[in-house]
Amino acid sequence: MNLKVKSKKVNEFTYELSIVAEWKDIQADFELCKKKVAKNIKVSGFRKGKIPDNILMSQYLGQIEMNFVQDFSEKYYILALQKEELNPINQAALKDIDFSYEKDFSFKSEFEVEPPLSVPKLKKNMVTVEKTNFISNDKEIDDTINNILNSQSKTEKIEEGSAEGDFMIADFQEVDESGIAIIGKKEKKYIAIGQEPFINNNKELLLNKKVGDTVKMTIDLGSGEKEYSIIIESMQRRMPPKLDEEFVKTMDPNCESVEEWKSNIEKSISLEYEKKSEELFNSAIIDQFIKLVDPVLPTSMLDNYLNNIAREVVHDKRMSSPTTTNKDGNVVADLTDADLDEAKIKEEYKLFAENNLKWYLLRKVMIKDLDISIDENAVDNFIQEAIEKNDSQKAEIERFYKKESNKAKLSDDLLDQKILDMLKEHSKVKEKDTNTADLHAGHNHP
């Protein structure tokens, strides 16, 4: 088919094609459409699908023309794309459609493509990237050991001398301003001393108490601050095991002493911080090269990605939200309109989405322009090394990578690492030491 196509570049990522298909080239397609319409038309005096051509054309020409435009505009659009060697990334918008029987068919299509992008010539110190080296401390090691000991604790009942970290079961009686109990406002609750909302002054009120004591407290249990009279019904305390060789053996049979176990924990913490440092460094490398190249993002690409993110976030919130039963007896998630506001979610994730898509475009062109690839041997070698390091898990590792999708993901990961290694070779690295003690407690632990 000899289509007449004029290509107009609207911007870096948008094209408009003006397409004209001459009648002599589309007449056969029109006849096919006419037969298709005729099959579904029944006229009095004729069998269905057997309507004479002159009656069909005189009474149903408008319908045939409309169906022809709907059925064949896509075909001519695809042929025009092939002729212009363009690959759209979104659904084209068709406009200025003009067609009537025995006339040429013309229309315009507007769509987006991935913008042209090229990798700048790689040279030394193209970008400057900061790498943080985390330096852990003895307190962090001690805290980790204490957390492990506490996780293995047994609970014992106590009768007096409550302390921070102890647990209580108590009767909460709401009282009015004069201290008189409000009928129907009594319930049993669980208390963890030192945890919300039993902190600060409320925590102090619960210390050094015994079973049977009454505590007066102003506290917010979810419906605003109220006055309560609290009677302690029972108390429990976690009793961690003694840190000795016997305990160490239960945690790691290969350890010969407490000191060896502590040393292993120290190494484990250091490895986790090294991993975190490398992850942050890799992200910083990517960010700097994105800023350097600054790929242009097609509108539809960003919109589609944000739509997918918003749907996933809403779905995850629905699945993880606590539920209640409404007046109709249906179980519903306890979510507000703000929780499900997709426009707000998109705004929150916009920068994240932009960076991910820009890296996708940059990564793609680097693989093509720099001819970066991973051969099958590299994948097989990685799997074999993983087995050698974890011989006891050989069957699980082999089973995992027997699945082609997992093997393909590994190949992508190795390719990413190859790209990152190349970028690092052309970056100036400024190293900075950070003591983990200076980080906000709990927030930056690996």
Secondary structure as UniProt FT lines:
FT   STRAND          4..9
FT   STRAND          14..21
FT   HELIX           23..39
FT   TURN            44..45
FT   TURN            48..49
FT   HELIX           53..84
FT   STRAND          93..98
FT   TURN            101..102
FT   STRAND          105..113
FT   TURN            124..125
FT   STRAND          127..135
FT   HELIX           138..151
FT   STRAND          154..158
FT   TURN            164..165
FT   STRAND          167..175
FT   TURN            177..178
FT   STRAND          181..192
FT   TURN            193..194
FT   TURN            196..197
FT   HELIX           200..206
FT   TURN            207..208
FT   TURN            211..212
FT   STRAND          214..220
FT   STRAND          225..239
FT   HELIX           245..251
FT   TURN            253..254
FT   HELIX           258..293
FT   HELIX           299..320
FT   STRAND          323..325
FT   TURN            327..328
FT   STRAND          331..333
FT   TURN            337..340
FT   HELIX           342..369
FT   TURN            370..371
FT   HELIX           376..389
FT   HELIX           391..393
FT   HELIX           394..402
FT   HELIX           404..425
FT   STRAND          427..435
FT   HELIX           436..438
FT   TURN            441..443
//
